[in-house]
Amino acid sequence: MNIRDILRFGGLQDAVLVAGLKGSNNEVSSVTVLEVAETKIKTWVLEGQLYITSFYAIMQNHEKQMEVIKALHEKKAAGLVICHIDLFIKEIHQNIIELCNHLEFPLIVAPSERSYLEIINPIILKLSGNLGTEYNRVFEMQNKLIQNIATKRDINYIYKTMAEEYGGKIVFLDVNQKILYPKNYKDIGELISFLDENYNKVENAFKDKGYCIIEYGTMNIIIMHIQTNGLDYGTIVAECLDMDIQETLRILNSFVSLCTLILTRNSRITELEIIKKQEYMSDLITWNFRSDEVAVSMGKNVDWNILNKGIMIIVNLNNMQESIEIRTNDYKKFLNEVLYDKIRDIVKLDNKENLIGLRSDIFIILLQIEDGDIISRAQSVGEKILKCCNENLTGSVSIGISSEFKSFKFIPNAYIEATDAVKLGRTFFGVNKVISMKELGFYRLIREISDMEKFNAIKSSCSLEKLKKNDDEFKLDLYRTLKSLIFNNMNADETAKELFIHKNTVNYRKRKISEVLGFEPWDMPYLLNTLVFMVSEYSDQEG
């Protein structure tokens, strides 16, 4: 069946092919709803699939609409049907029509009163080859549910309707075996244990027949995986009913298809919401907005109300991806599904209006202004997060706290401060610590001092430069040894351990340092110059 065929029956027989006429012979192998109109659809678009959308999410963005059409064409989708043309999109932009004509990609406009269901169902029936009356119940059920899946977000209602239509006990689980429905199922722990114990038996049966029937307590149950394109989305566990097993399988297979639509829809929406929030955070810390009003409005659109926030906390996972005791491929999932939830609970326990976001290996937290000392609150939240990270991770963590601020306009500066607190704290105070800008004292001035031309002139003529040049010539590593001695309070044992050398080598280099410089740089009055020189290198390294 091709595009030309689907325009001759059902919900599209009075639709208009407005562009892409030369693609009207494109084969249609399946049909679905395009709930998330973003270019990332390229990761799941199927060749030959017809997509139906209202373009609600991007109804005013013609450029984004064109990007979506290009993505569909690139993945060899059959075509695109636009619904509710008068409700959301008032007209098809001329650029869209010209693009579809150029790509020979069919663009169909359905009658404005036509529902998704009225379009999808006849095509599904036709693709199924009108298999007979035994499928009537299944399609009647789909009639009740497809429209809800396409247009509503009350997913619990959809699961409830499926359970009622089935007529027996049925449980829906997600890919992590967390219960989706019914939420109050009291024996879920027992069921999960049973599935774990019989994992191999269930998997072998599924590979062989696509389902598994197994005795569970006083009844037989049927287990089916929710899968599409080789990806797992969950499991359906249902009581075996007295009806013909083929009828049961038809109903449950219909549920699998509906659940796939629900769960992939939620997965795409969640992924895009995360991306949009991360993009907003990037704009926020650089203040990439036309106005203050736009900054606030865009924040509310991603559930980040930046009003009445007074301090920032940065949680940096130091080289965590390399040291964490889970597979690298699972790292992102671990951060988003495990650690993020734990840290979010800590942050929200302090104040439910607090904000938390994740960018790469960095958690960004903004605390709500309330009565009391916000710096002490931030320190307390930071310590709890540090404890949480130490309990759940094997790598090190550095946490920085900005100065207090009164207006959201200072958020970019707070980010710089909190990031400096992380980096300076890690360098001079050590890892696995919570460091605030207040605690840094004069270290806070390093960035500013290092930018001074006069300071750099003095630094370049400092005696320690002579020591570094000596190292370049004779490869004695004296400067690194001196730096380690200073940072370890002149403890030769700790220095030897840090540099992986013998203690006697440390003592030899110590004598050599005095010989090259003509003085002992660890004693006053030379110590001050030594410290300032070494600390100033922080900015050189960070820059």
C-alpha positions as CSV (number, residue, x, y, z in Angstrom):
1,M,0.0,0.0,0.0
2,N,1.4,3.4,-0.9
3,I,0.5,7.1,-0.2
4,R,-1.8,7.3,-3.2
5,D,-3.8,4.3,-1.8
6,I,-4.3,5.7,1.7
7,L,-5.8,8.8,0.2
8,R,-8.6,6.7,-1.3
9,F,-10.3,5.4,1.9
10,G,-10.9,5.9,5.6
11,G,-10.0,9.2,7.4
12,L,-7.8,10.5,4.6
13,Q,-10.1,10.0,1.6
14,D,-10.9,13.7,1.6
15,A,-7.5,14.8,2.8
16,V,-5.3,17.0,0.5
17,L,-1.8,16.2,-0.7
18,V,-0.4,19.7,-0.5
19,A,3.2,18.9,-1.4
20,G,5.5,16.1,-2.4
21,L,3.3,14.7,-5.2
22,K,6.2,12.9,-6.8
23,G,6.5,10.8,-3.6
24,S,3.0,9.6,-3.7
25,N,4.2,6.1,-4.6
26,N,6.1,5.8,-1.3
27,E,5.2,2.5,0.3
28,V,3.4,2.7,3.7
29,S,4.4,-0.2,6.0
30,S,3.1,1.2,9.3
31,V,1.5,4.3,10.8
32,T,2.0,6.1,14.1
33,V,1.7,9.5,15.8
34,L,4.6,11.9,15.9
35,E,4.2,13.2,19.5
36,V,7.6,14.8,19.8
37,A,8.3,17.1,16.9
38,E,12.1,17.4,17.2
39,T,15.1,16.6,15.0
40,K,16.1,13.8,17.5
41,I,13.3,11.7,15.9
42,K,16.0,10.5,13.5
43,T,17.1,8.0,16.2
44,W,13.7,6.1,16.1
45,V,12.0,6.9,12.8
46,L,11.2,3.8,10.8
47,E,11.5,3.5,7.0
48,G,8.1,3.3,5.4
49,Q,6.2,4.6,8.4
50,L,3.6,7.2,7.9
51,Y,3.6,9.9,10.7
52,I,0.7,12.0,12.0
53,T,1.2,15.2,13.9
54,S,-0.4,18.5,14.8
55,F,3.1,20.1,15.2
56,Y,1.7,21.5,18.4
57,A,5.1,21.8,20.2
58,I,6.6,23.8,17.3
59,M,3.5,25.3,15.7
60,Q,5.1,28.8,15.4
61,N,8.6,27.6,14.5
62,H,8.8,27.1,10.8
63,E,12.5,26.4,10.8
64,K,12.0,23.6,13.3
65,Q,9.2,22.2,11.3
66,M,11.5,22.1,8.3
67,E,14.2,20.4,10.3
68,V,11.7,17.7,11.4
69,I,10.6,17.1,7.8
70,K,14.3,16.8,6.7
71,A,14.8,14.2,9.4
72,L,11.8,12.2,8.4
73,H,12.9,12.3,4.7
74,E,16.5,11.3,5.6
75,K,15.2,8.2,7.4
76,K,12.9,7.4,4.5
77,A,9.6,7.8,6.3
78,A,6.6,7.3,3.9
79,G,5.1,10.8,4.5
80,L,3.6,13.2,7.0
81,V,0.0,14.0,7.8
82,I,-0.9,17.3,9.5
83,C,-4.0,17.2,11.7
84,H,-6.1,20.0,13.4
85,I,-4.9,22.5,10.8
86,D,-7.3,25.2,12.1
87,L,-6.7,24.5,15.8
88,F,-3.0,24.7,16.0
89,I,-1.3,25.6,12.7
90,K,-3.4,28.1,10.8
91,E,-1.7,27.4,7.5
92,I,1.2,25.6,6.0
93,H,4.1,27.9,5.5
94,Q,5.2,28.3,1.8
95,N,8.8,27.3,2.7
96,I,7.5,24.0,4.1
97,I,5.6,23.3,0.8
98,E,8.6,24.2,-1.3
99,L,10.9,21.9,0.9
100,C,8.5,18.9,0.6
101,N,8.3,19.4,-3.2
102,H,12.0,19.6,-3.4
103,L,12.5,16.5,-1.3
104,E,9.5,14.7,-3.0
105,F,8.2,14.0,0.5
106,P,4.4,13.7,0.7
107,L,2.8,16.3,3.0
108,I,-0.9,15.6,3.6
109,V,-3.3,17.9,5.3
110,A,-6.2,16.1,7.0
111,P,-9.7,17.7,7.5
112,S,-9.5,19.8,10.6
113,E,-12.3,17.8,12.4
114,R,-10.6,14.5,11.7
115,S,-9.2,12.7,14.8
116,Y,-6.0,10.7,15.0
117,L,-8.1,7.6,15.6
118,E,-10.2,8.1,12.5
119,I,-7.0,8.3,10.4
120,I,-4.9,5.5,12.1
121,N,-7.5,2.7,12.5
122,P,-8.5,2.3,8.9
123,I,-4.9,2.2,7.8
124,I,-4.1,-0.4,10.5
125,L,-7.0,-2.5,9.4
126,K,-5.9,-2.3,5.8
127,L,-2.3,-3.1,6.6
128,S,-3.6,-6.1,8.6
129,G,-5.4,-7.3,5.5
130,N,-8.8,-7.2,7.2
131,L,-8.1,-10.4,9.1
132,G,-11.7,-11.1,10.2
133,T,-14.2,-10.6,13.0
134,E,-12.0,-12.2,15.6
135,Y,-10.0,-9.0,15.7
136,N,-13.0,-6.8,16.3
137,R,-12.6,-6.7,20.0
138,V,-9.0,-5.7,19.7
139,F,-9.7,-2.8,17.4
140,E,-12.6,-1.7,19.4
141,M,-10.2,-1.4,22.3
142,Q,-7.7,0.5,20.3
143,N,-10.5,2.9,19.3
144,K,-10.8,3.8,23.0
145,L,-7.1,4.2,23.6
146,I,-5.2,5.5,20.6
147,Q,-6.7,9.0,20.7
148,N,-5.9,9.3,24.5
149,I,-2.3,8.2,23.9
150,A,-1.9,10.7,21.1
151,T,-3.4,13.7,22.8
152,K,-3.5,13.2,26.6
153,R,-0.9,12.7,29.4
154,D,-3.1,10.9,31.9
155,I,-1.2,7.6,31.3
156,N,-2.7,6.0,34.5
157,Y,-6.2,6.3,32.9
158,I,-5.0,4.5,29.8
159,Y,-3.5,1.6,31.9
160,K,-6.7,1.4,33.9
161,T,-8.8,1.2,30.7
162,M,-6.6,-1.6,29.4
163,A,-6.9,-3.5,32.6
164,E,-10.7,-3.1,32.6
165,E,-10.9,-4.3,29.0
166,Y,-8.8,-7.3,29.7
167,G,-11.1,-8.5,32.5
168,G,-8.5,-10.3,34.6
169,K,-5.5,-9.6,36.8
170,I,-2.8,-7.7,34.9
171,V,0.3,-5.8,35.9
172,F,2.4,-3.4,33.8
173,L,6.1,-3.0,34.6
174,D,8.7,-0.7,33.2
175,V,12.2,-1.8,32.0
176,N,13.6,-1.6,35.5
177,Q,10.7,-3.7,36.9
178,K,9.1,-0.8,38.7
179,I,5.3,-1.0,38.7
180,L,3.5,1.2,36.2
181,Y,0.0,-0.1,37.0
182,P,-1.7,-0.8,39.4
183,K,0.3,1.4,41.7
184,N,-1.3,-0.2,44.8
185,Y,-0.5,-3.8,43.8
186,K,0.5,-5.3,47.2
187,D,2.3,-8.4,46.0
188,I,4.7,-6.6,43.7
189,G,7.8,-7.7,45.7
190,E,6.8,-11.3,45.4
191,L,6.1,-11.0,41.7
192,I,9.4,-9.4,41.0
193,S,11.2,-12.2,42.9
194,F,9.3,-14.8,41.0
195,L,10.3,-13.2,37.6
196,D,13.9,-13.0,38.7
197,E,13.9,-16.6,39.8
198,N,12.4,-17.8,36.5
199,Y,14.3,-15.3,34.3
200,N,16.0,-17.9,32.0
201,K,12.8,-19.9,31.5
202,V,10.8,-16.7,30.6
203,E,13.5,-15.5,28.2
204,N,13.8,-18.8,26.4
205,A,10.0,-19.0,26.0
206,F,9.9,-15.5,24.8
207,K,12.6,-16.1,22.2
208,D,10.8,-19.2,21.0
209,K,7.1,-18.1,21.0
210,G,7.1,-14.4,21.9
211,Y,5.4,-15.0,25.3
212,C,5.7,-17.3,28.3
213,I,2.9,-19.1,30.2
214,I,4.0,-20.3,33.6
215,E,2.3,-21.4,36.9
216,Y,2.3,-18.7,39.6
217,G,0.7,-19.6,42.9
218,T,-2.8,-20.9,42.2
219,M,-3.1,-19.6,38.6
220,N,-1.3,-19.6,35.3
221,I,0.1,-16.3,34.1
222,I,1.2,-15.1,30.7
223,I,4.3,-12.9,30.4
224,M,5.1,-10.7,27.4
225,H,7.9,-8.2,26.9
226,I,7.2,-4.7,25.6
227,Q,9.8,-4.3,22.9
228,T,10.3,-2.4,19.7
229,N,13.3,-2.2,17.3
230,G,15.3,-4.4,19.7
231,L,14.8,-2.1,22.7
232,D,13.1,-3.2,25.9
233,Y,10.5,-0.9,27.5
234,G,8.9,-3.1,30.1
235,T,6.8,-6.2,30.8
236,I,3.2,-7.2,30.9
237,V,2.2,-10.0,33.4
238,A,-1.4,-11.1,33.1
239,E,-3.7,-13.8,34.5
240,C,-4.5,-16.5,31.9
241,L,-8.2,-16.2,31.2
242,D,-10.7,-18.9,30.2
243,M,-11.0,-17.5,26.6
244,D,-9.2,-19.0,23.7
245,I,-5.4,-18.5,24.1
246,Q,-5.1,-16.9,20.6
247,E,-7.7,-14.3,21.6
248,T,-5.8,-13.6,24.8
249,L,-2.6,-13.2,22.8
250,R,-4.2,-10.9,20.3
251,I,-5.4,-8.7,23.2
252,L,-2.0,-8.7,24.9
253,N,-0.2,-8.0,21.7
254,S,-2.4,-5.0,21.2
255,F,-1.5,-3.9,24.7
256,V,2.2,-4.3,23.9
257,S,1.8,-2.0,20.9
258,L,-0.1,0.5,22.9
259,C,2.4,0.4,25.8
260,T,5.2,0.8,23.3
261,L,3.6,4.0,22.1
262,I,3.1,5.2,25.6
263,L,6.6,4.4,26.9
264,T,8.5,5.6,23.8
265,R,6.4,8.8,23.9
266,N,7.3,9.4,27.6
267,S,10.9,8.5,27.0
268,R,11.2,11.0,24.1
269,I,9.4,13.7,26.0
270,T,11.6,13.2,29.1
271,E,14.8,13.2,27.0
272,L,13.8,16.4,25.3
273,E,12.8,18.0,28.5
274,I,16.3,17.2,29.9
275,I,18.0,18.6,26.8
276,K,15.9,21.8,27.0
277,K,16.7,22.3,30.7
278,Q,20.4,21.7,30.0
279,E,20.4,24.3,27.2
280,Y,18.6,26.7,29.5
281,M,21.2,26.2,32.2
282,S,24.0,26.9,29.7
283,D,22.3,30.1,28.7
284,L,21.7,31.0,32.3
285,I,25.3,30.8,33.5
286,T,26.4,32.9,30.5
287,W,23.3,35.1,30.6
288,N,22.5,34.5,27.0
289,F,19.1,36.2,27.0
290,R,17.6,39.3,25.3
291,S,16.2,40.6,28.6
292,D,15.6,39.7,32.2
293,E,12.0,38.9,31.5
294,V,13.0,36.4,28.8
295,A,15.4,34.7,31.3
296,V,12.6,34.3,33.9
297,S,10.0,33.2,31.3
298,M,12.3,30.6,29.7
299,G,13.2,29.2,33.1
300,K,9.5,28.7,34.0
301,N,9.1,26.8,30.7
302,V,11.6,24.2,31.9
303,D,10.3,24.2,35.5
304,W,13.2,26.4,36.7
305,N,11.9,29.4,38.5
306,I,15.0,31.5,39.2
307,L,13.2,34.1,41.2
308,N,14.0,34.4,44.9
309,K,17.2,32.3,44.7
310,G,20.1,33.4,46.9
311,I,23.1,31.1,46.6
312,M,24.6,28.5,44.2
313,I,26.1,25.1,45.0
314,I,28.3,23.2,42.4
315,V,28.9,19.5,42.8
316,N,31.7,18.2,40.6
317,L,32.4,14.5,40.2
318,N,36.1,14.4,39.8
319,N,37.0,11.9,37.0
320,M,34.1,9.9,38.2
321,Q,33.5,8.2,34.9
322,E,36.9,6.5,35.0
323,S,36.8,5.4,38.6
324,I,33.1,4.4,39.2
325,E,32.6,0.7,39.7
326,I,30.0,0.4,36.9
327,R,30.3,0.0,33.2
328,T,31.1,3.2,31.3
329,N,28.0,2.6,29.2
330,D,25.8,2.7,32.4
331,Y,27.5,5.9,33.7
332,K,25.0,8.3,32.3
333,K,22.1,6.1,33.4
334,F,23.5,5.9,36.9
335,L,23.8,9.6,37.2
336,N,20.3,10.4,35.9
337,E,18.4,7.6,37.5
338,V,20.2,6.9,40.8
339,L,22.5,9.7,42.0
340,Y,20.4,12.5,40.6
341,D,17.3,11.3,42.5
342,K,19.3,10.9,45.8
343,I,20.8,14.4,45.5
344,R,17.5,15.9,44.4
345,D,15.8,14.5,47.6
346,I,18.5,16.2,49.8
347,V,18.1,19.5,48.0
348,K,14.2,19.4,48.0
349,L,14.2,18.4,51.7
350,D,15.9,21.7,52.5
351,N,13.2,23.6,50.5
352,K,10.9,22.3,47.8
353,E,11.5,25.5,45.8
354,N,15.2,24.8,45.5
355,L,16.4,24.0,42.0
356,I,18.7,21.2,40.8
357,G,20.1,20.4,37.3
358,L,22.7,18.2,35.9
359,R,25.2,19.2,33.2
360,S,27.7,16.4,32.3
361,D,29.4,15.5,35.6
362,I,28.3,18.7,37.3
363,F,25.2,19.3,39.5
364,I,24.1,22.9,39.7
365,I,21.9,23.8,42.7
366,L,20.2,27.1,43.5
367,L,18.7,27.5,47.0
368,Q,15.6,29.4,47.7
369,I,15.8,32.6,49.9
370,E,14.2,32.2,53.3
371,D,14.6,33.5,56.8
372,G,18.0,32.5,58.4
373,D,21.6,32.1,57.3
374,I,21.6,30.9,53.7
375,I,25.3,30.2,53.7
376,S,24.9,27.9,56.7
377,R,22.0,26.1,54.9
378,A,24.2,25.7,51.8
379,Q,27.0,24.3,53.8
380,S,24.6,21.8,55.4
381,V,23.1,20.8,52.1
382,G,26.6,20.4,50.7
383,E,27.8,18.2,53.5
384,K,24.8,15.9,53.1
385,I,25.4,15.7,49.4
386,L,29.1,14.9,50.0
387,K,28.1,12.1,52.4
388,C,25.6,10.7,49.8
389,C,28.3,10.8,47.1
390,N,30.8,9.1,49.3
391,E,28.3,6.3,50.1
392,N,27.4,5.7,46.5
393,L,30.6,6.4,44.5
394,T,34.2,5.3,44.6
395,G,35.7,8.4,43.0
396,S,36.3,11.8,44.6
397,V,33.9,14.8,44.8
398,S,34.5,18.5,45.1
399,I,31.7,20.9,46.2
400,G,31.8,24.6,45.9
401,I,29.5,27.3,47.3
402,S,29.1,30.8,45.9
403,S,28.7,34.0,47.8
404,E,25.2,35.0,48.8
405,F,23.3,37.1,46.2
406,K,20.0,39.0,46.2
407,S,19.0,39.0,42.5
408,F,18.8,36.4,39.8
409,K,20.9,38.7,37.6
410,F,24.0,37.6,39.7
411,I,23.5,33.9,38.9
412,P,26.3,34.0,36.2
413,N,28.7,35.5,38.7
414,A,27.6,33.0,41.3
415,Y,28.4,30.2,38.9
416,I,31.9,31.5,38.4
417,E,32.4,31.8,42.2
418,A,31.0,28.3,42.9
419,T,33.2,26.9,40.2
420,D,36.2,28.7,41.5
421,A,35.4,27.3,45.0
422,V,35.4,23.8,43.5
423,K,38.7,24.2,41.6
424,L,40.6,26.2,44.3
425,G,39.2,23.9,47.0
426,R,40.3,20.8,45.1
427,T,43.8,22.3,44.4
428,F,44.6,23.8,47.8
429,F,42.3,22.2,50.3
430,G,41.9,18.7,48.8
431,V,39.1,16.6,47.4
432,N,35.9,15.3,49.1
433,K,35.4,18.7,50.8
434,V,32.7,21.4,50.8
435,I,34.4,24.8,50.2
436,S,32.6,28.1,50.2
437,M,33.9,31.4,48.7
438,K,34.0,32.8,52.2
439,E,36.4,30.0,53.4
440,L,38.8,30.7,50.5
441,G,39.9,34.0,52.0
442,F,42.7,35.6,49.9
443,Y,42.6,32.7,47.5
444,R,39.6,34.4,46.0
445,L,41.8,37.1,44.6
446,I,44.1,34.8,42.6
447,R,42.2,35.2,39.3
448,E,42.2,39.0,39.6
449,I,45.8,39.3,40.8
450,S,47.0,37.0,38.0
451,D,45.5,39.4,35.4
452,M,47.6,42.3,36.6
453,E,50.5,43.2,34.3
454,K,52.7,44.4,37.2
455,F,52.1,41.1,39.1
456,N,53.1,39.1,36.0
457,A,56.3,41.1,35.6
458,I,57.4,40.5,39.2
459,K,56.5,36.8,38.8
460,S,58.6,36.4,35.7
461,S,61.6,37.7,37.5
462,C,61.1,35.6,40.6
463,S,63.9,33.4,41.8
464,L,61.7,30.3,41.4
465,E,61.7,30.8,37.7
466,K,65.5,30.1,37.9
467,L,64.7,26.8,39.7
468,K,62.3,25.8,36.9
469,K,64.8,26.6,34.2
470,N,67.4,24.5,36.1
471,D,64.9,21.6,36.0
472,D,64.5,22.1,32.2
473,E,68.3,21.9,31.8
474,F,69.3,19.1,34.2
475,K,66.0,17.2,34.6
476,L,66.2,17.2,38.4
477,D,62.5,17.9,39.1
478,L,63.4,20.3,41.9
479,Y,60.5,22.7,41.5
480,R,57.8,19.9,41.6
481,T,59.6,18.6,44.7
482,L,59.5,22.0,46.4
483,K,55.8,22.4,45.5
484,S,55.0,19.1,47.0
485,L,57.0,19.9,50.2
486,I,55.2,23.2,50.6
487,F,51.7,21.6,50.1
488,N,52.6,18.8,52.5
489,N,53.9,21.2,55.2
490,M,57.5,20.1,54.6
491,N,56.7,16.5,55.5
492,A,59.4,14.5,53.6
493,D,57.5,11.2,54.0
494,E,54.3,12.5,52.5
495,T,56.2,14.2,49.7
496,A,58.0,11.0,48.9
497,K,54.7,9.1,48.8
498,E,53.1,11.7,46.5
499,L,56.0,11.8,44.1
500,F,56.7,8.0,44.2
501,I,60.3,8.5,45.2
502,H,62.5,7.6,48.2
503,K,62.6,9.8,51.2
504,N,66.4,10.1,50.8
505,T,65.8,11.5,47.3
506,V,63.5,14.1,48.7
507,N,66.2,15.2,51.2
508,Y,68.8,15.3,48.5
509,R,66.6,17.5,46.3
510,K,65.8,19.7,49.3
511,R,69.6,20.4,49.7
512,K,69.9,20.9,45.9
513,I,67.1,23.5,45.9
514,S,68.9,25.6,48.5
515,E,72.1,25.3,46.6
516,V,70.5,26.5,43.3
517,L,68.6,29.4,44.8
518,G,71.1,30.4,47.4
519,F,68.4,30.5,50.1
520,E,65.8,28.2,51.7
521,P,62.4,29.1,50.0
522,W,60.4,27.4,52.7
523,D,61.5,29.8,55.5
524,M,60.4,33.4,56.0
525,P,60.8,36.0,54.5
526,Y,61.2,33.9,51.3
527,L,58.2,31.7,52.1
528,L,55.6,34.4,51.2
529,N,57.1,34.8,47.7
530,T,57.1,31.0,47.3
531,L,53.5,30.7,48.3
532,V,52.3,33.6,46.1
533,F,54.2,32.2,43.1
534,M,52.9,28.7,43.5
535,V,49.3,29.8,44.1
536,S,49.3,32.1,41.1
537,E,50.1,29.1,38.9
538,Y,46.5,28.0,39.6
539,S,45.2,30.6,37.2
540,D,47.8,29.6,34.5
541,Q,46.7,26.0,34.7
542,E,42.9,26.8,34.7
543,G,43.2,29.3,31.9
